Amino acid sequence: MIARRSPDEIEAIRAACQIVSRVHGALAERIAPGVSTAILDELAEETIRSHGADPAFKGYHGFPASICASVNDEAVHGFPRPDPLQEGDVLCVDVGVRLNGWFGDGAFTLAVGELAADVEGLLRATQQALDAGVRAAVADKHLSDISHAVETIANEAGVTVIQEYGGHGIGRELHEEPHIPNHGAPGRGPRLQVGQVIAIEPIFSLGAPEVVVDEDGWTTRTKDGSAAAHFEHTVAITKEGPRMLTEPRTATIAAAG
Ligand code: MG
């Protein structure tokens, strides 16, 4: 059962998502060699709370921070740390916000200084896969059309889908039905309907698809140590087509309604 939201409810989710975008914009301006992900986490929490919202990840099943900050071979769910980012690092930042009982979720990956060409290609492919997934989020298409669109970009770019993770429904909870795999044949699963709100989030690596979880129970890294990238938007399926609720990244907050 995939929830369908009214236009007013979608605006309420969008209001949470616009704070996610604002945090992304603030962090993107700050990310540089020498800056720690712990500082970025503090900045994210301040920004979220300054808008009267709560960081959705903090305390979520015991997660200790307001952002997931995953560096280099860390694919998802990395803990912010006090040690400084280095030139050539690749940083995935995932941000969740709860506002008035509604959730928004979005992630991006950024180069810290100059990246190696293959890592730059990985980032580009992951971003393009997100865009392709969003374009497939159209009423009457099947859920797995999104999965297939994402996987097709990975295959074309010669990068690897980390299959353990995927997108999800979102709204009253951070994670709702359905799970949205980032791989698979098209034309499967339920048909998408106007009013559904989903988070689409390709997670790709340069190497093998296997991941391992650290002893902290969260930090998920590629088993072969290759770099990973992760982009995510919260998207509403509307009569007019997919609407990215977490765009644009550097926007000031737009009024809801
Ligand atoms: Mg998510």
Residues whose N, C-alpha, C, O or C-beta is under 5 A from the ligand:
A	BS01	MG	D105 A199
